[in-house]
Amino acid sequence: MKFSLSRLKIISLLLILLNFCYTGYTESLNVAIVVNKNNELSDVSLVELKKIFTKKKTRWVDGKKIFLILPTFSSEERDIVLSKIYNMNDVDLKKFWLSQLFQGGISKLPKQVNSKIAVKRFVERIPNAISFINLSDVTDDLKVLRVNGKLPSDLGYLLNNKT
């Protein structure tokens, strides 16, 4: 079968366009703020979340101490939290925590874990724990908090890679 030069150009152009469309597509990643399933809290404002994640707020409404768990492994979820909650990069966050510790702003560093499984296990087992994971990793043993009234699957949710 013979292809004319113009047909080959059209086919080549279509293949190039398909490649651009495919490589330009990225799946939306939503970060879920998770707490123990028995935690009474269901919604948190972004402002309050920032206070919790910087340990400026250390107690839940019922007076129990908040147990902050921070994943240390590199992930897109961590990058989103660094950007949208901390407004820092990884190096600046480390400096922030050391500064808080040495200046007496905190008595100890947040619990740091190095895997998604560890994040889930700690939050499942510690009633006052809070952390974050990819929405697709959430199980029935965790409770996902609304942020500013929105769940990770809602349009306009703040902690994703699209906003």
C-alpha positions in Angstrom: 0.0 0.0 0.0 1.4 3.3 -1.0 1.2 6.4 1.2 1.4 9.8 -0.4 3.7 12.3 1.2 0.8 14.4 2.4 -0.7 11.4 4.2 2.5 10.6 5.9 2.8 14.2 7.1 -0.8 14.1 8.5 -0.2 10.8 10.2 3.1 12.1 11.7 1.4 15.3 12.9 -1.4 13.3 14.5 1.2 11.1 16.3 3.0 14.1 17.6 -0.2 15.7 18.8 -1.2 12.4 20.6 2.1 12.3 22.3 1.7 15.9 23.6 -1.8 15.1 24.8 -0.6 12.0 26.6 2.5 13.4 28.2 0.6 16.6 29.3 -1.9 14.6 31.2 -1.2 14.1 34.9 -3.6 12.4 37.3 -4.9 14.6 40.1 -3.3 13.7 43.4 -5.2 14.6 46.5 -3.6 14.7 49.9 -5.9 13.4 52.7 -5.5 14.8 56.2 -6.1 11.8 58.3 -6.8 11.2 62.0 -7.7 8.2 64.1 -11.2 7.0 63.2 -12.5 7.7 66.7 -11.4 11.4 66.6 -14.5 13.6 66.9 -13.2 16.3 64.6 -14.5 16.1 61.0 -13.6 19.5 59.6 -10.6 21.8 60.0 -9.8 25.2 58.4 -6.5 25.6 56.5 -5.5 28.2 59.0 -6.1 25.8 61.9 -4.3 23.0 60.0 -1.3 25.2 59.6 -1.3 25.8 63.4 -1.5 22.1 64.0 1.2 21.2 61.6 3.6 23.8 63.0 2.7 22.8 66.6 1.3 26.2 67.4 -1.9 24.4 68.3 -1.1 21.4 70.5 -4.5 20.3 71.8 -7.7 19.0 70.3 -11.0 20.7 71.3 -11.5 18.0 74.0 -8.1 19.0 75.6 -6.2 15.9 74.5 -2.7 16.5 73.1 -2.3 16.4 69.3 0.2 13.8 68.1 1.7 15.1 64.8 3.1 12.4 62.5 5.2 13.6 59.6 6.3 11.3 56.7 10.0 11.8 56.0 10.1 10.0 52.7 10.1 12.0 49.5 6.7 12.0 47.8 4.4 14.2 45.8 2.0 14.3 48.9 4.9 15.7 51.0 5.7 18.3 48.4 2.1 19.4 48.4 2.0 19.7 52.2 5.3 21.5 52.2 4.0 24.0 49.7 0.4 24.5 50.8 0.6 24.1 54.6 4.2 25.0 55.5 5.0 27.4 52.6 8.5 25.9 52.8 10.8 23.5 51.0 12.3 20.5 52.8 15.5 22.2 53.9 13.5 25.2 55.3 11.2 22.8 57.2 14.2 21.1 58.9 15.6 24.5 59.9 12.1 25.6 61.2 11.8 22.5 63.5 15.4 22.9 64.8 14.8 26.6 65.4 11.6 25.9 67.3 13.3 23.2 69.3 16.3 25.3 70.3 14.3 28.4 71.0 11.9 26.6 73.2 8.8 26.9 70.9 8.4 23.1 71.1 9.7 20.5 73.6 10.2 17.7 71.0 10.1 17.3 67.3 7.1 15.7 65.6 7.1 12.0 65.2 8.8 11.2 61.9 8.1 8.0 59.9 9.6 6.7 56.7 6.8 4.8 55.0 3.1 5.1 54.1 2.5 1.9 56.1 4.0 3.5 59.2 1.9 6.6 58.8 -1.3 4.5 58.6 -0.3 2.3 61.6 0.5 5.2 63.9 -2.7 7.1 63.0 -4.7 3.9 63.4 -3.2 3.1 66.8 -2.8 6.6 68.4 -6.2 8.2 69.2 -4.9 11.8 69.0 -2.7 11.4 65.9 -2.9 13.5 62.7 -0.9 13.1 59.5 -1.4 13.0 55.7 -1.4 10.4 53.0 -2.5 10.1 49.4 -6.3 9.7 49.3 -5.9 6.5 47.3 -4.1 5.0 50.4 -6.8 5.7 52.9 -8.4 2.7 54.6 -11.5 2.3 56.7 -9.3 2.4 59.8 -8.6 6.1 59.1 -10.8 9.2 59.2 -10.3 11.8 56.5 -10.8 15.4 57.7 -12.5 18.0 55.5 -10.3 21.1 54.9 -12.3 24.3 54.7 -15.5 22.2 54.4 -14.2 20.1 51.5 -13.1 16.5 51.2 -10.2 15.5 48.9 -12.6 14.3 46.2 -14.5 17.6 46.2 -14.1 20.3 43.6 -12.0 23.2 45.0 -10.2 21.0 47.6 -7.0 22.9 48.5 -4.5 20.1 49.1 -3.9 18.7 45.6 -1.5 19.0 42.7 -4.0 21.0 40.6 -4.6 24.1 42.6 
